Amino acid sequence: MTRYTFDEVREALRKHWGLSLHRGGDRTDLGRDGRFDTVYSKIGYVVSGQFPGNGYSSRRFRSLGRIVQVCDLKQVIAKDRT
């Protein structure tokens, strides 16, 4: 399983889709927030911006891995890592 950091997913979303990423709610679960893996986060992650075909909205995700999968960021992040 590929590990993703919050910062690299946020940067890939901004560059590729023009979307923003932030943690939802307060930061009560910093020990398990998915920063270093694709694990579940109690507070979740919120992706906001102009979604293609849907206009401006926000969507909540439980893990960084799910964001990478849904937004098709795997190749973008791999390219940035090299």
C-alpha positions as CSV (number, residue, x, y, z in Angstrom):
1,M,0.0,0.0,0.0
2,T,1.4,3.4,-1.0
3,R,1.7,6.0,1.8
4,Y,0.7,9.6,1.3
5,T,1.4,12.7,3.3
6,F,-1.2,15.4,3.8
7,D,1.0,18.0,2.2
8,E,1.7,16.1,-1.0
9,V,-2.0,15.2,-1.5
10,R,-3.0,18.8,-0.9
11,E,-0.4,20.1,-3.4
12,A,-1.5,17.5,-6.0
13,L,-5.2,18.5,-5.6
14,R,-4.3,22.2,-6.0
15,K,-2.1,21.7,-9.1
16,H,-4.2,19.1,-10.9
17,W,-7.8,20.1,-10.1
18,G,-7.5,23.5,-8.4
19,L,-9.2,22.1,-5.3
20,S,-8.3,22.8,-1.6
21,L,-7.8,20.2,1.1
22,H,-8.1,20.6,4.9
23,R,-8.9,18.6,7.9
24,G,-12.5,18.6,9.0
25,G,-13.7,19.5,12.5
26,D,-11.2,20.0,15.3
27,R,-7.9,18.1,15.5
28,T,-8.8,15.7,18.2
29,D,-7.3,12.6,16.5
30,L,-3.9,13.8,15.4
31,G,-2.4,10.5,16.4
32,R,-4.6,8.8,13.7
33,D,-5.3,11.4,11.0
34,G,-3.8,9.6,8.0
35,R,-0.8,11.8,7.6
36,F,1.5,8.8,7.1
37,D,-0.8,6.2,5.8
38,T,-4.1,5.6,4.2
39,V,-5.8,5.0,7.5
40,Y,-9.2,6.2,8.7
41,S,-9.5,9.6,10.3
42,K,-12.3,10.4,12.8
43,I,-12.4,14.0,11.8
44,G,-11.9,13.3,8.1
45,Y,-10.6,15.5,5.3
46,V,-12.6,18.0,3.4
47,V,-11.9,18.7,-0.3
48,S,-13.5,22.0,-1.5
49,G,-13.6,23.8,-4.9
50,Q,-15.1,23.9,-8.3
51,F,-15.8,20.2,-9.0
52,P,-16.1,19.4,-12.8
53,G,-19.8,19.2,-13.6
54,N,-21.0,20.0,-10.1
55,G,-20.0,23.6,-9.5
56,Y,-18.5,24.7,-6.2
57,S,-19.0,22.3,-3.3
58,S,-17.2,20.4,-0.5
59,R,-16.8,16.7,0.0
60,R,-15.7,14.8,3.1
61,F,-13.4,11.8,2.9
62,R,-12.1,9.5,5.6
63,S,-8.6,8.9,4.3
64,L,-5.9,10.4,2.1
65,G,-5.9,7.2,0.1
66,R,-9.5,7.5,-0.8
67,I,-8.9,11.1,-2.0
68,V,-6.1,9.9,-4.2
69,Q,-8.3,7.2,-5.6
70,V,-11.4,9.3,-6.3
71,C,-9.5,12.3,-7.7
72,D,-7.1,10.1,-9.7
73,L,-4.0,11.6,-8.2
74,K,-1.8,8.5,-8.1
75,Q,0.2,9.4,-11.2
76,V,0.4,13.1,-10.3
77,I,1.9,12.3,-6.9
78,A,4.3,9.7,-8.3
79,K,5.5,12.3,-10.9
80,D,6.1,14.9,-8.1
81,R,8.0,12.4,-6.0
82,T,10.6,11.9,-8.7
